[in-house]
Amino acid sequence: MLTPKRIPGLAWRPSRRRFLTGGAAGLGALALGGCDRASNAPWFRDLVEAAEGVTRTAQRALVPRQALAREFTAADVSPVFKANGSTYPDNPDYDSWVADKFSSWRLSVTGLVEQPLSLSLADLKAMPARSQITRHDCVEGWSCIGQWKGPTLASVLDRARPKPNARYIVFQCADDLQASFFLNAYYESIDLIDGYHPQTILAYEMNGQPLPVPHGAPLRLRVERQLGYKMAKYLTEIQVVDSFAALGSGKGGFWEDLGYEWYAGI
């Protein structure tokens, strides 16, 4: 993930994004890279959003909904896995969770659900877990391979039972960036299709060890067919919603509110 001041100078790498529609990729790169004055014009932003919709539609039309991202072997795990974004939330609640080894931390599941939940780390570890070795692709252009373990998001959603009008899953985080950017605390979102994908997990373990603090302890999202900034760290709440309108600037995520794409598929 990048800081806003670096966005204008972003050296975009379309091949990293693997867009299925070349025109959409080029258009998105132009806008998000801030390479043209037109990128600030409302008509251009509308065009970019339309292009992203084409990309998402094309990917889902050509790739089965449950198609898996490539998985690797233990021998492929990167010896050093760079921590993306923040490496420690500037948050007094988080300090207390670290101090008690996350025994008082809870994950809330709220919003358009029949059964709201409050899950401890022990509760999540008691659920059936999936382990997967996958590649993390960052928008900055680097990649690392790591092993992740945790319950599928689908299993948590099944307990909460989303209502018929549910459309999106929003992830709220302890990572409060307001002091630095005068914006909302970090949040991200995906739709129900990606929420129920078998590789979308809530990871509490990395490379066979408890998830390290720089990588999002005690829990982070892994949604393996999307770019790294979608994989929210330091999770505190999952909200099931039908719209982004009441969240941030209504774009569906912290970086999306600054101009990044919402779907970010690879």
Secondary structure, 3 states (H helix, E strand, C coil): CCCHHHHHHCCCCHHHHCCCCHHHHHHHHHHHCCCCHHHHCHHHHHHHHHHHHHHHHHHHHHCCCCCCCCCCCHHHCCCCCCCCCCCCCCCHHHHHHHHCCCCCCCEEEEECECCCEEECHHHHHCCCCEEEEEEEECCCCCEEEEEEEECEHHHHHHHHCECCCCCEEEEEECCCCHHHHCCCCCEEEEEHHHHCCCCCEEECEECCEECCHHHCCCCEEECCCECHHHCCCCEEEEEEECCCCCCCCCCCCCCHHHCCCCCCEC
